[in-house]
Amino acid sequence: MKQINLTDEDYDSLMELTKELQNQENDGQAHPYFWEPRSERYEQDALEEGEIQFGYDCSNYSPEELWDSEGGWESLKESFLELNNEYNEASKYTDVESDWIDFVSNDPEFYKWYRKLESQSEHNPSLFKSDVKSFIEGNKHHLGQNPHTYARTIWRMPKMINLVSILCRINKQENADDEIKRYCHN
């Protein structure tokens, strides 16, 4: 049998990593698996099925934000109310929604587009869920809405299966679940 020389520090790290690899939660994914950060971000919706947005001077607004705005869009709302006598100043946005969207859509200052939340993975994979949790904690301000760990299987990648199996066999964990044992305890 061949031997690999490791420092005590490398050996201890390797034992800890192999233990974690076999004992981490799998979130229902088939072993072997890897983890990625995932979140939801707004993307342009070419099918026009998502939320309506109006763009103006590098900023985006929902129709309701424009209606409720106190930051410069009061004149737009006043023009709308003057042209649409059936609405009074006290009207709620939901009472005028369709007509308001049409009105703003016809204003040459604005462009209308649609957005919807899309699930996206960050391309920072790891064999360890704890890595991804730490990444999310330190970067959640960049990740969009609802950042979370996401498990993906690598069971169709023979070299990755071989690597994970070797790592697991180095430090077999008897308390690993049965699927991990099948891959790692050969």
CNS distance restraints for C-alpha pairs under 8 A (distance, minus, plus):
assign (resid   6 and name CA) (resid  10 and name CA) 5.87 0.50 0.50
assign (resid   6 and name CA) (resid  11 and name CA) 5.83 0.50 0.50
assign (resid   7 and name CA) (resid  11 and name CA) 6.10 0.50 0.50
assign (resid   8 and name CA) (resid  12 and name CA) 6.11 0.50 0.50
assign (resid   9 and name CA) (resid  13 and name CA) 6.19 0.50 0.50
assign (resid  10 and name CA) (resid  14 and name CA) 6.01 0.50 0.50
assign (resid  11 and name CA) (resid  15 and name CA) 6.21 0.50 0.50
assign (resid  12 and name CA) (resid  16 and name CA) 6.27 0.50 0.50
assign (resid  13 and name CA) (resid  17 and name CA) 6.10 0.50 0.50
assign (resid  14 and name CA) (resid  18 and name CA) 6.07 0.50 0.50
assign (resid  15 and name CA) (resid  19 and name CA) 6.10 0.50 0.50
assign (resid  15 and name CA) (resid 170 and name CA) 7.78 0.50 0.50
assign (resid  15 and name CA) (resid 171 and name CA) 6.21 0.50 0.50
assign (resid  16 and name CA) (resid  20 and name CA) 6.18 0.50 0.50
assign (resid  17 and name CA) (resid  21 and name CA) 5.99 0.50 0.50
assign (resid  18 and name CA) (resid  22 and name CA) 6.42 0.50 0.50
assign (resid  18 and name CA) (resid 167 and name CA) 5.89 0.50 0.50
assign (resid  18 and name CA) (resid 168 and name CA) 5.55 0.50 0.50
assign (resid  18 and name CA) (resid 170 and name CA) 7.36 0.50 0.50
assign (resid  18 and name CA) (resid 171 and name CA) 6.11 0.50 0.50
assign (resid  19 and name CA) (resid  23 and name CA) 6.21 0.50 0.50
assign (resid  19 and name CA) (resid 168 and name CA) 7.61 0.50 0.50
assign (resid  19 and name CA) (resid 171 and name CA) 6.71 0.50 0.50
assign (resid  19 and name CA) (resid 172 and name CA) 7.65 0.50 0.50
assign (resid  19 and name CA) (resid 173 and name CA) 6.54 0.50 0.50
assign (resid  20 and name CA) (resid  24 and name CA) 5.73 0.50 0.50
assign (resid  20 and name CA) (resid 128 and name CA) 7.49 0.50 0.50
assign (resid  21 and name CA) (resid 127 and name CA) 7.09 0.50 0.50
assign (resid  21 and name CA) (resid 128 and name CA) 6.45 0.50 0.50
assign (resid  21 and name CA) (resid 168 and name CA) 7.32 0.50 0.50
assign (resid  22 and name CA) (resid 168 and name CA) 6.73 0.50 0.50
assign (resid  22 and name CA) (resid 173 and name CA) 6.68 0.50 0.50
assign (resid  22 and name CA) (resid 176 and name CA) 5.58 0.50 0.50
assign (resid  22 and name CA) (resid 177 and name CA) 7.94 0.50 0.50
assign (resid  22 and name CA) (resid 180 and name CA) 6.60 0.50 0.50
assign (resid  23 and name CA) (resid 173 and name CA) 7.75 0.50 0.50
assign (resid  23 and name CA) (resid 175 and name CA) 7.45 0.50 0.50
assign (resid  23 and name CA) (resid 176 and name CA) 5.52 0.50 0.50
assign (resid  23 and name CA) (resid 177 and name CA) 7.76 0.50 0.50
assign (resid  24 and name CA) (resid 128 and name CA) 7.64 0.50 0.50
assign (resid  24 and name CA) (resid 129 and name CA) 7.10 0.50 0.50
assign (resid  25 and name CA) (resid 129 and name CA) 7.84 0.50 0.50
assign (resid  26 and name CA) (resid  30 and name CA) 7.55 0.50 0.50
assign (resid  26 and name CA) (resid  31 and name CA) 7.65 0.50 0.50
assign (resid  26 and name CA) (resid  33 and name CA) 7.56 0.50 0.50
assign (resid  26 and name CA) (resid 151 and name CA) 6.98 0.50 0.50
assign (resid  27 and name CA) (resid 151 and name CA) 6.67 0.50 0.50
assign (resid  29 and name CA) (resid  33 and name CA) 6.78 0.50 0.50
assign (resid  29 and name CA) (resid 151 and name CA) 6.26 0.50 0.50
assign (resid  29 and name CA) (resid 152 and name CA) 6.46 0.50 0.50
assign (resid  29 and name CA) (resid 153 and name CA) 6.11 0.50 0.50
assign (resid  30 and name CA) (resid 152 and name CA) 7.99 0.50 0.50
assign (resid  30 and name CA) (resid 153 and name CA) 5.63 0.50 0.50
assign (resid  30 and name CA) (resid 155 and name CA) 7.24 0.50 0.50
assign (resid  30 and name CA) (resid 179 and name CA) 7.86 0.50 0.50
assign (resid  31 and name CA) (resid 153 and name CA) 6.32 0.50 0.50
assign (resid  31 and name CA) (resid 154 and name CA) 7.43 0.50 0.50
assign (resid  31 and name CA) (resid 155 and name CA) 6.68 0.50 0.50
assign (resid  31 and name CA) (resid 179 and name CA) 6.61 0.50 0.50
assign (resid  31 and name CA) (resid 180 and name CA) 6.19 0.50 0.50
assign (resid  31 and name CA) (resid 183 and name CA) 7.68 0.50 0.50
assign (resid  32 and name CA) (resid 153 and name CA) 5.86 0.50 0.50
assign (resid  32 and name CA) (resid 154 and name CA) 5.67 0.50 0.50
assign (resid  32 and name CA) (resid 155 and name CA) 5.82 0.50 0.50
assign (resid  32 and name CA) (resid 161 and name CA) 6.44 0.50 0.50
assign (resid  32 and name CA) (resid 164 and name CA) 7.00 0.50 0.50
assign (resid  32 and name CA) (resid 180 and name CA) 7.49 0.50 0.50
assign (resid  32 and name CA) (resid 183 and name CA) 7.83 0.50 0.50
assign (resid  33 and name CA) (resid 127 and name CA) 6.82 0.50 0.50
assign (resid  33 and name CA) (resid 151 and name CA) 6.41 0.50 0.50
assign (resid  33 and name CA) (resid 152 and name CA) 5.36 0.50 0.50
assign (resid  33 and name CA) (resid 153 and name CA) 4.04 0.50 0.50
assign (resid  33 and name CA) (resid 154 and name CA) 5.27 0.50 0.50
assign (resid  33 and name CA) (resid 155 and name CA) 7.33 0.50 0.50
assign (resid  34 and name CA) (resid 125 and name CA) 6.48 0.50 0.50
assign (resid  34 and name CA) (resid 126 and name CA) 5.55 0.50 0.50
assign (resid  34 and name CA) (resid 127 and name CA) 4.48 0.50 0.50
assign (resid  34 and name CA) (resid 128 and name CA) 6.84 0.50 0.50
assign (resid  34 and name CA) (resid 129 and name CA) 7.76 0.50 0.50
assign (resid  34 and name CA) (resid 151 and name CA) 5.75 0.50 0.50
assign (resid  34 and name CA) (resid 152 and name CA) 5.45 0.50 0.50
assign (resid  34 and name CA) (resid 153 and name CA) 6.27 0.50 0.50
assign (resid  34 and name CA) (resid 154 and name CA) 7.01 0.50 0.50
assign (resid  35 and name CA) (resid 125 and name CA) 5.38 0.50 0.50
assign (resid  35 and name CA) (resid 126 and name CA) 5.21 0.50 0.50
assign (resid  35 and name CA) (resid 127 and name CA) 6.01 0.50 0.50
assign (resid  35 and name CA) (resid 128 and name CA) 6.50 0.50 0.50
assign (resid  35 and name CA) (resid 129 and name CA) 5.80 0.50 0.50
assign (resid  35 and name CA) (resid 132 and name CA) 6.59 0.50 0.50
assign (resid  35 and name CA) (resid 149 and name CA) 6.53 0.50 0.50
assign (resid  35 and name CA) (resid 150 and name CA) 5.53 0.50 0.50
assign (resid  35 and name CA) (resid 151 and name CA) 4.60 0.50 0.50
assign (resid  35 and name CA) (resid 152 and name CA) 6.19 0.50 0.50
assign (resid  36 and name CA) (resid 121 and name CA) 6.41 0.50 0.50
assign (resid  36 and name CA) (resid 122 and name CA) 6.34 0.50 0.50
assign (resid  36 and name CA) (resid 123 and name CA) 6.80 0.50 0.50
assign (resid  36 and name CA) (resid 124 and name CA) 5.97 0.50 0.50
assign (resid  36 and name CA) (resid 125 and name CA) 4.66 0.50 0.50
assign (resid  36 and name CA) (resid 126 and name CA) 6.63 0.50 0.50
assign (resid  36 and name CA) (resid 132 and name CA) 6.18 0.50 0.50
assign (resid  36 and name CA) (resid 149 and name CA) 5.91 0.50 0.50
assign (resid  36 and name CA) (resid 150 and name CA) 5.25 0.50 0.50
assign (resid  36 and name CA) (resid 151 and name CA) 6.54 0.50 0.50
assign (resid  36 and name CA) (resid 152 and name CA) 7.80 0.50 0.50
assign (resid  37 and name CA) (resid 121 and name CA) 5.79 0.50 0.50
assign (resid  37 and name CA) (resid 122 and name CA) 5.39 0.50 0.50
assign (resid  37 and name CA) (resid 123 and name CA) 7.69 0.50 0.50
assign (resid  37 and name CA) (resid 124 and name CA) 7.07 0.50 0.50
assign (resid  37 and name CA) (resid 125 and name CA) 7.58 0.50 0.50
assign (resid  37 and name CA) (resid 132 and name CA) 5.93 0.50 0.50
assign (resid  37 and name CA) (resid 133 and name CA) 7.78 0.50 0.50
assign (resid  37 and name CA) (resid 135 and name CA) 7.66 0.50 0.50
assign (resid  37 and name CA) (resid 136 and name CA) 6.54 0.50 0.50
assign (resid  37 and name CA) (resid 147 and name CA) 6.77 0.50 0.50
assign (resid  37 and name CA) (resid 148 and name CA) 5.81 0.50 0.50
assign (resid  37 and name CA) (resid 149 and name CA) 4.92 0.50 0.50
assign (resid  37 and name CA) (resid 150 and name CA) 5.99 0.50 0.50
assign (resid  38 and name CA) (resid 119 and name CA) 6.96 0.50 0.50
assign (resid  38 and name CA) (resid 120 and name CA) 5.56 0.50 0.50
assign (resid  38 and name CA) (resid 121 and name CA) 4.24 0.50 0.50
assign (resid  38 and name CA) (resid 122 and name CA) 5.97 0.50 0.50
assign (resid  38 and name CA) (resid 143 and name CA) 7.72 0.50 0.50
assign (resid  38 and name CA) (resid 147 and name CA) 5.58 0.50 0.50
assign (resid  38 and name CA) (resid 148 and name CA) 5.44 0.50 0.50
assign (resid  38 and name CA) (resid 149 and name CA) 6.06 0.50 0.50
assign (resid  38 and name CA) (resid 150 and name CA) 6.01 0.50 0.50
assign (resid  39 and name CA) (resid 119 and name CA) 5.70 0.50 0.50
assign (resid  39 and name CA) (resid 120 and name CA) 5.57 0.50 0.50
assign (resid  39 and name CA) (resid 121 and name CA) 6.56 0.50 0.50
assign (resid  39 and name CA) (resid 143 and name CA) 6.13 0.50 0.50
assign (resid  39 and name CA) (resid 144 and name CA) 5.68 0.50 0.50
assign (resid  39 and name CA) (resid 145 and name CA) 5.65 0.50 0.50
assign (resid  39 and name CA) (resid 146 and name CA) 5.37 0.50 0.50
assign (resid  39 and name CA) (resid 147 and name CA) 4.26 0.50 0.50
assign (resid  39 and name CA) (resid 148 and name CA) 6.30 0.50 0.50
assign (resid  40 and name CA) (resid 117 and name CA) 5.78 0.50 0.50
assign (resid  40 and name CA) (resid 118 and name CA) 5.26 0.50 0.50
assign (resid  40 and name CA) (resid 119 and name CA) 4.36 0.50 0.50
assign (resid  40 and name CA) (resid 120 and name CA) 5.87 0.50 0.50
assign (resid  40 and name CA) (resid 143 and name CA) 7.88 0.50 0.50
assign (resid  40 and name CA) (resid 144 and name CA) 5.59 0.50 0.50
assign (resid  40 and name CA) (resid 145 and name CA) 5.02 0.50 0.50
assign (resid  40 and name CA) (resid 146 and name CA) 6.34 0.50 0.50
assign (resid  40 and name CA) (resid 147 and name CA) 7.24 0.50 0.50
assign (resid  41 and name CA) (resid 116 and name CA) 7.96 0.50 0.50
assign (resid  41 and name CA) (resid 117 and name CA) 5.23 0.50 0.50
assign (resid  41 and name CA) (resid 118 and name CA) 5.43 0.50 0.50
assign (resid  41 and name CA) (resid 119 and name CA) 6.55 0.50 0.50
assign (resid  41 and name CA) (resid 120 and name CA) 7.03 0.50 0.50
assign (resid  41 and name CA) (resid 143 and name CA) 7.94 0.50 0.50
assign (resid  41 and name CA) (resid 144 and name CA) 5.20 0.50 0.50
assign (resid  41 and name CA) (resid 145 and name CA) 6.29 0.50 0.50
assign (resid  42 and name CA) (resid 115 and name CA) 5.96 0.50 0.50
assign (resid  42 and name CA) (resid 116 and name CA) 5.27 0.50 0.50
assign (resid  42 and name CA) (resid 117 and name CA) 4.41 0.50 0.50
assign (resid  42 and name CA) (resid 118 and name CA) 6.09 0.50 0.50
assign (resid  43 and name CA) (resid 115 and name CA) 5.38 0.50 0.50
assign (resid  43 and name CA) (resid 116 and name CA) 5.70 0.50 0.50
assign (resid  43 and name CA) (resid 117 and name CA) 6.32 0.50 0.50
assign (resid  43 and name CA) (resid 118 and name CA) 6.44 0.50 0.50
assign (resid  44 and name CA) (resid 113 and name CA) 7.36 0.50 0.50
assign (resid  44 and name CA) (resid 114 and name CA) 5.84 0.50 0.50
assign (resid  44 and name CA) (resid 115 and name CA) 4.47 0.50 0.50
assign (resid  44 and name CA) (resid 116 and name CA) 6.65 0.50 0.50
assign (resid  45 and name CA) (resid  49 and name CA) 6.79 0.50 0.50
assign (resid  45 and name CA) (resid  50 and name CA) 6.23 0.50 0.50
assign (resid  45 and name CA) (resid 113 and name CA) 7.76 0.50 0.50
assign (resid  45 and name CA) (resid 114 and name CA) 5.20 0.50 0.50
assign (resid  45 and name CA) (resid 115 and name CA) 4.85 0.50 0.50
assign (resid  45 and name CA) (resid 116 and name CA) 6.09 0.50 0.50
assign (resid  46 and name CA) (resid 114 and name CA) 7.16 0.50 0.50
assign (resid  48 and name CA) (resid 113 and name CA) 7.55 0.50 0.50
assign (resid  48 and name CA) (resid 114 and name CA) 5.43 0.50 0.50
assign (resid  48 and name CA) (resid 115 and name CA) 7.71 0.50 0.50
assign (resid  49 and name CA) (resid 114 and name CA) 7.11 0.50 0.50
assign (resid  49 and name CA) (resid 116 and name CA) 7.89 0.50 0.50
assign (resid  50 and name CA) (resid 114 and name CA) 5.44 0.50 0.50
assign (resid  50 and name CA) (resid 115 and name CA) 5.08 0.50 0.50
assign (resid  50 and name CA) (resid 116 and name CA) 4.79 0.50 0.50
assign (resid  51 and name CA) (resid  62 and name CA) 7.86 0.50 0.50
assign (resid  51 and name CA) (resid 114 and name CA) 5.30 0.50 0.50
assign (resid  51 and name CA) (resid 115 and name CA) 5.22 0.50 0.50
assign (resid  51 and name CA) (resid 116 and name CA) 6.14 0.50 0.50
assign (resid  52 and name CA) (resid  62 and name CA) 6.30 0.50 0.50
assign (resid  52 and name CA) (resid  63 and name CA) 7.15 0.50 0.50
assign (resid  52 and name CA) (resid 112 and name CA) 6.91 0.50 0.50
assign (resid  52 and name CA) (resid 113 and name CA) 5.91 0.50 0.50
assign (resid  52 and name CA) (resid 114 and name CA) 4.59 0.50 0.50
assign (resid  52 and name CA) (resid 115 and name CA) 6.60 0.50 0.50
assign (resid  53 and name CA) (resid  60 and name CA) 6.25 0.50 0.50
assign (resid  53 and name CA) (resid  61 and name CA) 5.48 0.50 0.50
assign (resid  53 and name CA) (resid  62 and name CA) 4.70 0.50 0.50
assign (resid  53 and name CA) (resid  63 and name CA) 6.66 0.50 0.50
assign (resid  53 and name CA) (resid 112 and name CA) 5.79 0.50 0.50
assign (resid  53 and name CA) (resid 113 and name CA) 5.30 0.50 0.50
assign (resid  53 and name CA) (resid 114 and name CA) 5.66 0.50 0.50
assign (resid  53 and name CA) (resid 115 and name CA) 7.04 0.50 0.50
assign (resid  54 and name CA) (resid  60 and name CA) 5.51 0.50 0.50
assign (resid  54 and name CA) (resid  61 and name CA) 5.17 0.50 0.50
assign (resid  54 and name CA) (resid  62 and name CA) 6.16 0.50 0.50
assign (resid  54 and name CA) (resid  63 and name CA) 6.99 0.50 0.50
assign (resid  54 and name CA) (resid 105 and name CA) 7.94 0.50 0.50
assign (resid  54 and name CA) (resid 110 and name CA) 5.97 0.50 0.50
assign (resid  54 and name CA) (resid 111 and name CA) 5.50 0.50 0.50
assign (resid  54 and name CA) (resid 112 and name CA) 4.62 0.50 0.50
assign (resid  54 and name CA) (resid 113 and name CA) 6.29 0.50 0.50
assign (resid  55 and name CA) (resid  59 and name CA) 5.67 0.50 0.50
assign (resid  55 and name CA) (resid  60 and name CA) 4.44 0.50 0.50
assign (resid  55 and name CA) (resid  61 and name CA) 6.41 0.50 0.50
assign (resid  55 and name CA) (resid 110 and name CA) 5.54 0.50 0.50
assign (resid  55 and name CA) (resid 111 and name CA) 5.19 0.50 0.50
assign (resid  55 and name CA) (resid 112 and name CA) 6.38 0.50 0.50
assign (resid  55 and name CA) (resid 113 and name CA) 7.55 0.50 0.50
assign (resid  56 and name CA) (resid  60 and name CA) 6.28 0.50 0.50
assign (resid  56 and name CA) (resid  61 and name CA) 7.98 0.50 0.50
assign (resid  56 and name CA) (resid 109 and name CA) 6.62 0.50 0.50
assign (resid  56 and name CA) (resid 110 and name CA) 5.24 0.50 0.50
assign (resid  56 and name CA) (resid 111 and name CA) 6.94 0.50 0.50
assign (resid  61 and name CA) (resid  65 and name CA) 5.86 0.50 0.50
assign (resid  61 and name CA) (resid  66 and name CA) 6.37 0.50 0.50
assign (resid  62 and name CA) (resid  66 and name CA) 6.50 0.50 0.50
assign (resid  63 and name CA) (resid  67 and name CA) 6.31 0.50 0.50
assign (resid  63 and name CA) (resid  97 and name CA) 7.74 0.50 0.50
assign (resid  63 and name CA) (resid 100 and name CA) 7.46 0.50 0.50
assign (resid  63 and name CA) (resid 101 and name CA) 6.31 0.50 0.50
assign (resid  63 and name CA) (resid 104 and name CA) 7.98 0.50 0.50
assign (resid  64 and name CA) (resid  68 and name CA) 6.06 0.50 0.50
assign (resid  64 and name CA) (resid  93 and name CA) 6.31 0.50 0.50
assign (resid  64 and name CA) (resid  97 and name CA) 7.89 0.50 0.50
assign (resid  65 and name CA) (resid  69 and name CA) 5.64 0.50 0.50
assign (resid  66 and name CA) (resid  73 and name CA) 6.33 0.50 0.50
assign (resid  67 and name CA) (resid  73 and name CA) 7.59 0.50 0.50
assign (resid  67 and name CA) (resid  74 and name CA) 7.99 0.50 0.50
assign (resid  67 and name CA) (resid  77 and name CA) 6.41 0.50 0.50
assign (resid  67 and name CA) (resid  93 and name CA) 6.54 0.50 0.50
assign (resid  68 and name CA) (resid  93 and name CA) 7.73 0.50 0.50
assign (resid  69 and name CA) (resid  73 and name CA) 5.92 0.50 0.50
assign (resid  69 and name CA) (resid  74 and name CA) 6.89 0.50 0.50
assign (resid  70 and name CA) (resid  74 and name CA) 6.37 0.50 0.50
assign (resid  73 and name CA) (resid  77 and name CA) 6.51 0.50 0.50
assign (resid  74 and name CA) (resid  78 and name CA) 6.08 0.50 0.50
assign (resid  75 and name CA) (resid  79 and name CA) 6.09 0.50 0.50
assign (resid  76 and name CA) (resid  80 and name CA) 6.31 0.50 0.50
assign (resid  77 and name CA) (resid  81 and name CA) 6.22 0.50 0.50
assign (resid  78 and name CA) (resid  82 and name CA) 6.14 0.50 0.50
assign (resid  79 and name CA) (resid  83 and name CA) 6.32 0.50 0.50
assign (resid  80 and name CA) (resid  84 and name CA) 6.09 0.50 0.50
assign (resid  80 and name CA) (resid 100 and name CA) 7.31 0.50 0.50
assign (resid  80 and name CA) (resid 103 and name CA) 6.99 0.50 0.50
assign (resid  81 and name CA) (resid  85 and name CA) 6.18 0.50 0.50
assign (resid  81 and name CA) (resid  87 and name CA) 6.27 0.50 0.50
assign (resid  81 and name CA) (resid  88 and name CA) 6.80 0.50 0.50
assign (resid  81 and name CA) (resid  89 and name CA) 7.16 0.50 0.50
assign (resid  87 and name CA) (resid  91 and name CA) 6.18 0.50 0.50
assign (resid  87 and name CA) (resid  96 and name CA) 7.54 0.50 0.50
assign (resid  91 and name CA) (resid  95 and name CA) 6.32 0.50 0.50
assign (resid  91 and name CA) (resid  96 and name CA) 7.31 0.50 0.50
assign (resid  92 and name CA) (resid  96 and name CA) 7.01 0.50 0.50
assign (resid  93 and name CA) (resid  97 and name CA) 5.68 0.50 0.50
assign (resid  96 and name CA) (resid 100 and name CA) 5.70 0.50 0.50
assign (resid  97 and name CA) (resid 101 and name CA) 6.10 0.50 0.50
assign (resid  98 and name CA) (resid 102 and name CA) 6.37 0.50 0.50
assign (resid  99 and name CA) (resid 103 and name CA) 6.07 0.50 0.50
assign (resid 100 and name CA) (resid 104 and name CA) 6.17 0.50 0.50
assign (resid 101 and name CA) (resid 105 and name CA) 5.93 0.50 0.50
assign (resid 102 and name CA) (resid 106 and name CA) 6.34 0.50 0.50
assign (resid 103 and name CA) (resid 107 and name CA) 6.68 0.50 0.50
assign (resid 104 and name CA) (resid 110 and name CA) 7.00 0.50 0.50
assign (resid 105 and name CA) (resid 110 and name CA) 6.82 0.50 0.50
assign (resid 105 and name CA) (resid 111 and name CA) 6.83 0.50 0.50
assign (resid 105 and name CA) (resid 112 and name CA) 6.18 0.50 0.50
assign (resid 122 and name CA) (resid 143 and name CA) 7.97 0.50 0.50
assign (resid 124 and name CA) (resid 132 and name CA) 7.92 0.50 0.50
assign (resid 125 and name CA) (resid 132 and name CA) 7.50 0.50 0.50
assign (resid 126 and name CA) (resid 131 and name CA) 6.54 0.50 0.50
assign (resid 126 and name CA) (resid 132 and name CA) 6.78 0.50 0.50
assign (resid 128 and name CA) (resid 132 and name CA) 6.96 0.50 0.50
assign (resid 129 and name CA) (resid 133 and name CA) 6.24 0.50 0.50
assign (resid 129 and name CA) (resid 149 and name CA) 7.05 0.50 0.50
assign (resid 130 and name CA) (resid 134 and name CA) 6.16 0.50 0.50
assign (resid 131 and name CA) (resid 135 and name CA) 6.18 0.50 0.50
assign (resid 132 and name CA) (resid 136 and name CA) 6.08 0.50 0.50
assign (resid 132 and name CA) (resid 149 and name CA) 6.32 0.50 0.50
assign (resid 133 and name CA) (resid 137 and name CA) 6.18 0.50 0.50
assign (resid 133 and name CA) (resid 148 and name CA) 7.55 0.50 0.50
assign (resid 133 and name CA) (resid 149 and name CA) 6.52 0.50 0.50
assign (resid 134 and name CA) (resid 138 and name CA) 6.24 0.50 0.50
assign (resid 135 and name CA) (resid 139 and name CA) 5.97 0.50 0.50
assign (resid 135 and name CA) (resid 140 and name CA) 7.98 0.50 0.50
assign (resid 136 and name CA) (resid 140 and name CA) 5.11 0.50 0.50
assign (resid 136 and name CA) (resid 143 and name CA) 7.66 0.50 0.50
assign (resid 136 and name CA) (resid 147 and name CA) 6.70 0.50 0.50
assign (resid 136 and name CA) (resid 148 and name CA) 7.09 0.50 0.50
assign (resid 136 and name CA) (resid 149 and name CA) 7.98 0.50 0.50
assign (resid 139 and name CA) (resid 143 and name CA) 6.57 0.50 0.50
assign (resid 140 and name CA) (resid 144 and name CA) 7.15 0.50 0.50
assign (resid 140 and name CA) (resid 147 and name CA) 6.50 0.50 0.50
assign (resid 143 and name CA) (resid 147 and name CA) 6.23 0.50 0.50
assign (resid 154 and name CA) (resid 160 and name CA) 6.92 0.50 0.50
assign (resid 154 and name CA) (resid 161 and name CA) 7.14 0.50 0.50
assign (resid 155 and name CA) (resid 160 and name CA) 7.97 0.50 0.50
assign (resid 155 and name CA) (resid 161 and name CA) 6.43 0.50 0.50
assign (resid 157 and name CA) (resid 161 and name CA) 6.17 0.50 0.50
assign (resid 158 and name CA) (resid 162 and name CA) 6.07 0.50 0.50
assign (resid 159 and name CA) (resid 163 and name CA) 6.14 0.50 0.50
assign (resid 160 and name CA) (resid 164 and name CA) 6.08 0.50 0.50
assign (resid 161 and name CA) (resid 165 and name CA) 5.98 0.50 0.50
assign (resid 161 and name CA) (resid 183 and name CA) 7.91 0.50 0.50
assign (resid 162 and name CA) (resid 166 and name CA) 6.13 0.50 0.50
assign (resid 163 and name CA) (resid 167 and name CA) 6.20 0.50 0.50
assign (resid 164 and name CA) (resid 168 and name CA) 6.13 0.50 0.50
assign (resid 164 and name CA) (resid 184 and name CA) 7.47 0.50 0.50
assign (resid 165 and name CA) (resid 169 and name CA) 6.13 0.50 0.50
assign (resid 165 and name CA) (resid 183 and name CA) 5.78 0.50 0.50
assign (resid 165 and name CA) (resid 184 and name CA) 4.49 0.50 0.50
assign (resid 165 and name CA) (resid 185 and name CA) 7.68 0.50 0.50
assign (resid 166 and name CA) (resid 170 and name CA) 6.30 0.50 0.50
assign (resid 166 and name CA) (resid 184 and name CA) 7.00 0.50 0.50
assign (resid 167 and name CA) (resid 171 and name CA) 7.28 0.50 0.50
assign (resid 167 and name CA) (resid 184 and name CA) 7.90 0.50 0.50
assign (resid 168 and name CA) (resid 172 and name CA) 5.73 0.50 0.50
assign (resid 168 and name CA) (resid 173 and name CA) 7.80 0.50 0.50
assign (resid 168 and name CA) (resid 184 and name CA) 5.11 0.50 0.50
assign (resid 168 and name CA) (resid 185 and name CA) 7.40 0.50 0.50
assign (resid 169 and name CA) (resid 184 and name CA) 5.43 0.50 0.50
assign (resid 169 and name CA) (resid 185 and name CA) 5.83 0.50 0.50
assign (resid 169 and name CA) (resid 186 and name CA) 7.54 0.50 0.50
assign (resid 172 and name CA) (resid 184 and name CA) 7.33 0.50 0.50
assign (resid 172 and name CA) (resid 185 and name CA) 6.70 0.50 0.50
assign (resid 174 and name CA) (resid 181 and name CA) 7.89 0.50 0.50
assign (resid 176 and name CA) (resid 180 and name CA) 6.20 0.50 0.50
assign (resid 176 and name CA) (resid 181 and name CA) 6.31 0.50 0.50
assign (resid 177 and name CA) (resid 181 and name CA) 6.35 0.50 0.50
assign (resid 178 and name CA) (resid 182 and name CA) 6.20 0.50 0.50
assign (resid 179 and name CA) (resid 183 and name CA) 6.71 0.50 0.50
assign (resid 180 and name CA) (resid 184 and name CA) 5.92 0.50 0.50
assign (resid 180 and name CA) (resid 185 and name CA) 7.99 0.50 0.50
assign (resid 181 and name CA) (resid 185 and name CA) 5.14 0.50 0.50
assign (resid 182 and name CA) (resid 186 and name CA) 7.07 0.50 0.50
